[in-house]
């Protein structure tokens, strides 16, 4: 997508989907390349060989606001500019 550019400077890590999308939108508008990852914590193992948390306990004990964790990275050289843009968009 962005060639061989190293996108290794984390500018956001959190659980807020709205904020995650706002940051991505601001970075797109500023034409700052970024990479992101979404982690699903409901698939974590309860105990080795015992299955997942969701498989054993269902969704009853899970806080629905903390199932997905979002992280966004940019190139370290553009980190300061990205942080400035993100703060301006709030």
C-alpha distances in whole Angstrom, upper triangle without the diagonal:
4,6,9,10,12,11,15,17,18,19,20,21,24,25,25,23,24,23,20,19,20,18,15,17,18,15,13,16,16,13,12,9,10,9,12,15,18,21,24,27,29,28,30,33,36,38,37,38,39,36,34,35,34,36,39,39,37,36,39,39,35,34,32,30,29,28,24,23,19,18,15,14,13,14,17,18,17,19,22,20,18,22,24,22,22,25,26,25,27
4,7,6,9,9,13,15,17,17,19,21,24,25,25,24,24,23,20,19,20,18,15,17,17,14,13,16,15,11,10,7,8,9,13,16,19,22,25,28,31,30,31,34,37,39,38,40,41,38,35,36,36,38,41,41,39,38,41,40,36,35,33,31,30,29,25,23,20,18,14,13,11,11,14,15,14,16,19,18,16,20,21,20,20,24,24,24,26
4,6,9,10,14,16,18,20,22,24,26,28,29,27,28,26,23,23,24,21,19,20,21,17,16,19,18,14,13,10,12,12,15,18,21,24,27,30,33,32,32,35,39,40,39,40,41,39,37,38,38,39,42,43,41,40,43,42,39,38,36,34,32,31,28,26,23,20,17,15,13,12,15,16,16,18,21,20,19,22,24,23,24,27,28,27,30
4,6,9,12,15,17,19,21,23,26,28,29,28,29,27,24,24,25,22,20,22,22,19,18,21,20,17,15,11,12,12,16,18,21,24,27,30,32,31,32,34,38,39,37,39,40,38,36,37,38,39,42,43,41,40,43,42,39,38,36,34,32,31,28,26,23,20,17,14,13,11,14,14,15,17,20,20,19,22,24,24,24,27,29,28,31
4,6,9,12,14,16,19,21,24,26,27,26,27,25,22,22,23,20,18,20,20,16,16,19,17,14,12,9,10,11,14,17,20,23,26,29,32,31,31,34,37,39,38,39,41,38,36,37,37,39,42,42,41,39,42,41,37,36,35,33,31,30,27,24,21,18,15,11,9,7,10,11,11,13,17,16,16,18,21,20,21,24,25,25,27
4,6,9,12,14,16,18,22,24,25,24,26,24,20,22,22,19,17,20,20,16,17,20,18,16,13,10,10,10,13,15,19,21,24,26,30,29,29,31,35,36,35,37,38,36,34,34,35,37,39,40,39,37,40,39,35,34,33,31,28,28,25,22,19,15,13,9,8,6,8,10,11,12,15,16,15,17,20,20,20,23,25,25,27
4,6,8,10,13,14,18,21,21,21,22,20,17,18,19,15,14,17,17,13,15,18,16,14,11,8,6,7,9,12,16,18,22,24,27,27,26,29,32,34,33,36,36,34,31,32,33,35,37,37,36,34,37,36,32,31,30,27,25,25,21,18,15,12,9,6,5,4,7,9,9,10,13,14,12,14,17,17,17,20,22,21,23
4,6,9,12,13,17,20,21,21,23,20,17,19,20,16,16,19,18,15,17,20,18,17,13,11,9,9,10,12,16,17,21,22,26,26,25,28,31,32,31,34,35,33,30,31,32,34,36,36,35,34,36,34,31,30,29,26,24,24,21,17,15,11,9,6,6,6,6,10,11,9,13,15,13,14,17,18,17,20,22,22,23
4,6,9,11,15,18,19,20,21,18,16,18,18,14,15,18,16,14,16,19,17,16,12,11,9,10,11,13,16,18,21,23,26,26,26,29,31,33,33,35,36,34,31,31,32,35,36,36,35,33,36,34,30,29,28,25,23,24,20,17,14,10,8,5,5,6,5,9,9,7,10,12,10,11,14,15,14,16,19,19,20
4,6,7,11,14,16,16,18,15,13,15,16,12,13,16,15,13,16,19,17,17,13,12,10,9,9,11,13,15,18,19,23,24,23,26,28,30,31,33,33,31,28,28,29,32,33,33,32,30,32,30,27,25,24,21,19,20,17,13,11,7,6,4,7,9,8,12,11,8,11,13,10,10,14,14,13,15,18,18,18
4,7,10,14,14,15,15,12,10,13,13,9,11,14,12,11,14,16,15,15,12,12,10,10,10,12,14,16,19,21,24,25,25,28,30,32,33,36,35,33,30,29,30,33,35,34,33,30,32,30,27,25,24,20,19,20,17,14,11,8,6,6,7,10,10,12,10,7,9,11,8,7,11,11,9,11,14,14,14
4,7,10,10,11,12,9,8,11,11,8,10,13,13,12,15,17,16,17,14,14,11,11,9,11,12,13,16,17,21,22,22,25,27,30,31,33,33,30,27,26,27,30,31,30,29,27,28,27,23,21,20,17,15,17,14,10,8,5,5,7,10,13,13,16,14,11,13,14,10,9,13,13,10,12,15,14,14
4,7,9,11,13,10,8,12,13,11,12,16,16,15,18,20,20,20,17,17,13,12,10,9,10,11,13,14,17,19,18,22,24,26,27,30,29,27,24,23,23,26,28,27,26,23,25,23,20,18,17,14,12,13,11,7,5,4,7,9,12,16,16,19,17,14,16,17,14,13,16,16,13,15,18,17,16
4,6,8,11,9,8,12,13,12,13,16,17,17,19,21,22,22,20,19,16,15,12,11,10,10,12,12,15,18,17,21,22,25,27,29,28,26,22,21,21,24,26,24,23,20,22,20,17,14,14,10,9,11,9,6,5,7,9,13,16,19,19,22,20,17,19,20,17,15,18,18,14,16,19,17,16
4,6,9,9,8,11,13,13,14,17,18,18,20,23,23,24,22,21,18,16,13,12,9,10,10,11,13,16,16,20,21,24,26,28,27,24,20,19,18,22,23,22,20,17,19,17,14,11,10,7,6,8,6,5,6,9,12,15,18,22,23,26,23,21,22,23,19,18,21,20,17,18,21,18,17
4,6,5,6,9,10,11,12,14,16,17,18,20,21,23,21,21,18,17,14,13,11,12,13,14,16,19,20,23,24,28,29,31,30,27,23,22,21,24,26,24,22,19,21,20,16,13,11,8,9,10,9,8,8,10,12,16,19,22,23,26,23,20,22,22,18,17,19,18,15,16,18,16,14
4,6,5,6,9,10,11,12,14,15,16,18,20,21,20,19,16,15,12,12,10,12,13,15,16,19,20,24,25,29,30,32,30,27,24,22,21,24,26,25,22,19,21,21,17,15,12,9,10,11,8,9,8,10,12,16,18,22,23,26,23,21,23,22,18,18,20,18,15,17,19,16,15
4,5,5,6,9,10,11,12,14,15,17,18,20,19,20,17,17,14,15,13,16,16,18,20,22,24,28,29,32,34,35,34,31,27,26,24,28,30,28,26,22,24,24,20,17,15,12,13,14,12,12,11,13,13,17,19,23,24,26,23,21,22,21,18,17,19,16,13,15,16,13,12
4,5,5,6,9,10,11,12,14,15,17,18,17,18,15,15,13,14,13,16,17,19,21,23,24,28,29,33,34,36,35,32,28,27,26,29,31,29,27,24,26,25,21,18,16,13,14,15,13,12,10,11,11,15,16,20,21,23,20,17,18,18,14,13,15,13,10,12,13,10,9
4,6,5,6,9,10,11,12,14,16,16,15,15,12,12,9,11,10,13,15,17,19,21,22,26,28,31,32,34,33,30,26,25,25,28,30,28,27,24,26,25,21,19,16,13,14,14,11,10,7,8,8,12,14,17,19,21,18,16,18,17,13,13,16,14,11,13,15,12,12
4,5,5,6,9,10,10,12,14,15,14,15,12,13,11,12,12,15,17,19,21,23,25,28,30,33,34,36,35,32,28,27,26,29,32,30,28,25,27,27,23,21,18,16,16,17,13,13,10,11,10,13,15,19,21,22,19,18,19,18,14,15,17,14,11,14,15,12,12
4,5,5,6,9,10,11,12,14,14,15,13,14,13,15,15,18,20,22,24,26,28,31,33,36,37,39,38,35,32,30,29,33,35,33,31,28,30,29,26,23,20,17,18,19,16,15,12,13,12,14,15,19,20,21,18,17,17,16,13,13,14,11,8,11,11,8,9
4,5,5,6,9,10,11,12,11,12,10,12,11,13,14,17,20,22,24,26,27,31,33,36,36,38,38,35,31,30,30,33,35,34,32,29,31,30,26,24,22,19,19,20,16,14,11,11,9,11,11,15,16,18,14,13,14,13,9,10,11,9,6,9,10,8,9
4,5,5,6,9,10,10,9,10,8,9,9,12,13,16,19,22,24,25,27,30,33,35,36,38,37,34,31,30,29,32,35,34,32,29,31,31,27,25,22,20,20,20,16,15,11,10,8,10,11,14,16,18,14,14,16,14,10,12,14,11,9,13,13,11,13
4,5,5,6,9,10,10,11,11,13,13,15,16,20,22,25,27,28,30,33,36,39,39,41,40,37,34,33,32,35,37,36,34,31,33,33,29,27,24,22,22,22,19,18,14,14,12,14,14,17,19,20,16,16,17,15,12,13,14,11,10,13,13,10,12
4,5,5,6,9,9,11,11,14,14,17,18,22,24,27,29,31,32,35,38,40,41,43,42,39,36,35,34,37,40,38,36,33,36,35,31,29,26,23,24,24,21,19,16,15,12,13,13,15,17,17,14,13,14,11,9,10,10,7,7,10,9,7,10
4,5,5,6,5,7,7,10,12,15,17,21,23,26,29,30,31,34,37,39,40,42,41,38,35,35,34,37,40,39,37,34,36,35,32,29,27,24,24,25,21,19,15,14,10,11,9,12,14,14,11,11,12,10,7,10,11,7,8,11,11,10,13
4,5,5,6,7,8,11,13,16,18,22,24,27,30,30,32,35,38,41,41,43,42,39,36,36,35,38,40,39,37,35,37,37,33,31,28,26,26,26,22,20,17,16,12,13,12,14,17,17,13,14,16,13,10,13,14,11,11,15,14,12,15
4,5,8,10,12,15,16,20,21,25,27,30,33,34,35,39,41,44,44,46,46,42,39,39,38,41,43,42,40,37,39,39,35,33,30,28,28,28,25,23,20,19,15,16,14,16,19,18,14,15,16,13,11,14,13,10,11,14,13,11,14
4,5,9,11,14,16,20,22,26,29,31,34,35,36,39,42,44,45,47,46,43,40,40,39,42,45,44,42,39,41,40,37,34,32,29,29,30,26,24,20,18,15,15,12,14,16,15,11,12,13,9,8,12,11,8,10,13,12,11,15
4,6,9,13,15,19,21,25,28,31,33,34,35,39,41,44,44,45,46,42,39,39,39,41,44,43,41,39,41,41,37,35,33,30,30,30,26,24,20,18,15,14,11,12,15,14,11,13,14,11,10,14,14,11,13,16,15,14,18
4,6,10,13,17,19,23,26,28,31,32,33,36,39,41,41,43,43,40,37,37,37,40,42,42,40,37,40,39,35,33,31,28,28,28,24,22,18,15,12,10,8,9,11,11,8,9,11,9,7,11,12,10,11,15,15,14,17
4,7,10,14,17,20,24,26,29,30,30,34,37,39,38,40,41,38,35,35,35,37,40,40,38,36,39,38,34,32,30,28,27,26,23,20,17,14,10,9,6,8,11,11,9,11,13,12,10,13,15,13,14,17,18,17,20
4,7,10,14,17,20,23,26,26,27,30,33,35,35,37,37,34,31,32,31,34,36,36,34,32,35,34,30,29,27,24,23,23,19,17,13,10,7,6,5,7,11,12,10,10,13,12,10,12,15,13,13,16,18,17,19
4,7,11,14,17,20,23,23,23,27,30,32,31,33,34,31,28,28,28,30,33,33,32,30,32,31,28,26,25,22,21,20,16,14,11,8,6,5,7,9,12,14,13,13,16,16,13,15,18,16,15,19,20,19,21
4,7,10,13,16,19,19,20,23,26,29,29,30,30,28,25,25,25,27,30,29,28,26,29,28,24,23,21,19,17,16,13,11,7,5,4,6,9,12,15,17,15,14,18,17,14,15,19,17,15,19,20,19,20
4,6,10,13,16,16,16,20,23,25,25,27,27,24,21,21,21,23,26,26,25,23,26,25,21,20,19,17,15,14,10,8,6,5,7,9,12,15,17,20,19,17,20,21,17,18,22,20,18,21,23,21,22
4,7,10,12,13,14,18,20,23,23,25,24,21,18,18,18,20,23,23,21,19,22,21,17,17,15,14,12,10,6,6,5,7,9,12,15,19,20,23,22,20,23,23,20,20,23,22,19,22,24,22,22
4,6,9,9,10,14,17,19,20,21,21,18,15,15,15,17,20,20,18,17,20,18,15,15,14,13,10,8,5,5,6,8,12,14,18,21,22,26,24,22,25,26,22,22,26,25,22,24,27,25,24
4,6,6,8,12,14,17,18,19,18,15,12,12,11,14,16,16,15,13,16,15,12,12,11,11,9,6,5,7,9,12,15,18,22,25,26,29,28,26,29,29,26,25,29,28,24,27,29,27,26
4,5,6,9,11,14,16,17,16,13,10,9,10,12,14,14,13,12,14,13,10,11,10,11,8,5,6,8,11,13,17,20,23,26,27,31,30,27,30,31,27,27,30,29,26,28,31,29,27
4,6,9,10,13,15,16,14,11,7,6,6,9,11,10,9,8,11,10,8,10,9,11,9,6,8,11,14,17,20,23,27,30,31,34,33,31,33,34,30,30,33,32,29,31,33,31,30
4,6,9,12,13,13,12,9,6,7,7,8,11,11,11,11,14,13,11,13,13,15,12,9,10,12,15,18,21,23,27,30,31,35,34,31,34,35,32,31,35,34,31,33,36,33,32
4,6,9,10,12,11,8,5,6,8,10,11,12,12,13,15,14,12,14,14,16,13,10,12,13,16,18,21,23,27,30,31,34,33,31,34,35,32,31,35,34,31,33,36,34,33
4,6,6,8,7,6,4,6,9,9,10,11,13,14,16,14,13,16,17,19,16,14,15,16,20,21,25,27,30,33,34,37,37,34,37,39,35,35,38,38,35,37,40,38,36
4,7,9,6,6,5,5,9,9,8,9,12,13,15,13,13,16,17,19,16,15,17,18,22,24,27,29,33,36,36,40,39,37,39,41,37,37,40,40,36,38,41,39,38
4,6,5,7,8,9,12,12,10,12,15,17,18,16,16,19,21,23,20,18,20,21,25,26,30,31,35,37,38,41,41,38,41,43,40,39,43,42,39,41,44,42,41
4,6,7,9,11,14,13,12,15,17,20,21,19,19,22,24,25,22,20,22,22,25,27,30,31,35,37,37,41,41,39,42,43,40,40,43,43,40,42,45,43,42
4,6,9,12,14,12,12,15,17,20,21,20,20,24,25,27,24,22,23,24,27,29,32,34,37,39,40,44,43,41,44,46,43,42,46,46,43,45,48,46,45
4,7,9,11,9,8,11,14,17,18,17,17,21,22,25,22,20,22,24,27,29,32,34,38,40,41,44,44,42,45,46,43,42,46,45,42,44,47,45,43
4,7,8,6,7,10,11,14,16,15,15,19,20,22,20,17,19,21,24,26,29,31,35,38,39,42,42,39,42,43,40,40,43,42,39,41,44,42,41
4,5,5,6,8,9,11,14,13,12,15,16,18,16,13,15,17,20,23,26,29,32,35,36,40,39,36,39,40,37,36,40,39,36,38,40,38,37
4,5,5,6,7,9,10,9,9,12,13,16,13,11,14,16,20,22,26,29,32,35,36,40,39,36,39,40,36,35,39,38,35,36,39,37,35
4,6,5,4,6,9,9,8,12,12,15,13,11,14,16,20,23,26,29,33,36,37,40,39,37,39,40,36,36,39,38,34,36,39,36,35
4,6,6,9,11,12,12,15,15,19,17,14,17,20,23,26,29,32,35,38,39,43,42,39,42,43,39,39,42,41,38,40,42,40,38
4,6,9,10,10,12,15,16,20,18,16,19,21,25,28,31,34,37,40,41,45,44,41,44,45,41,41,44,43,40,41,44,41,40
4,7,7,7,9,12,14,17,16,14,18,20,24,27,31,33,37,40,41,45,43,41,43,44,40,39,43,42,38,39,42,40,38
4,6,7,8,11,12,15,15,13,16,19,22,26,29,32,36,39,40,44,42,40,42,43,39,38,41,40,37,38,40,38,36
4,6,5,8,8,12,12,10,14,17,20,23,27,30,34,37,38,41,40,37,39,40,36,35,38,37,33,35,37,34,33
4,6,8,9,13,13,12,16,19,22,26,29,33,36,40,40,44,42,39,41,42,38,37,40,39,35,36,39,36,34
4,7,9,12,11,11,15,17,21,24,28,31,35,38,38,42,40,37,39,40,37,35,38,37,34,35,37,35,33
4,6,9,8,7,11,14,17,21,24,27,31,34,35,38,37,34,36,37,33,32,35,34,30,31,34,32,29
4,5,6,7,10,12,16,19,23,26,29,33,33,36,35,32,33,34,31,29,32,31,27,28,31,28,26
4,5,6,9,11,14,18,21,25,28,32,32,35,33,31,32,33,29,28,31,29,26,27,29,27,25
4,6,8,9,12,15,18,22,25,29,30,32,30,27,29,29,26,25,27,26,22,23,26,23,21
4,6,7,10,13,17,20,24,27,28,31,29,26,28,29,25,24,27,26,22,24,26,24,22
4,7,10,14,17,20,24,27,28,31,30,27,29,30,26,26,29,27,24,26,28,26,24
4,7,10,13,17,20,24,25,28,26,24,26,27,23,23,26,24,21,23,25,23,22
4,7,10,14,17,21,22,25,23,20,23,24,20,19,23,22,19,20,23,21,20
4,7,10,14,17,19,22,20,17,20,20,17,16,20,19,15,18,20,18,18
4,7,10,14,15,18,16,14,17,17,14,14,17,17,14,17,19,18,18
4,7,11,12,15,13,11,14,14,11,11,15,14,12,15,17,16,17
4,7,9,12,10,9,12,13,10,11,15,14,13,16,18,17,19
4,6,8,7,6,10,10,8,10,13,12,12,15,17,17,19
4,5,5,6,10,10,9,12,14,14,15,17,19,20,21
4,5,5,8,10,10,11,13,15,15,17,19,20,22
4,6,7,8,10,11,13,14,16,17,19,20,22
4,6,5,6,9,10,11,12,14,15,17,19
4,5,5,6,9,10,10,12,14,15,17
4,5,5,6,9,10,11,12,14,16
4,5,5,6,9,10,11,12,15
4,5,5,6,9,10,11,13
4,5,5,6,9,10,11
4,5,5,6,9,10
4,5,5,6,9
4,5,5,7
4,5,6
4,6
4
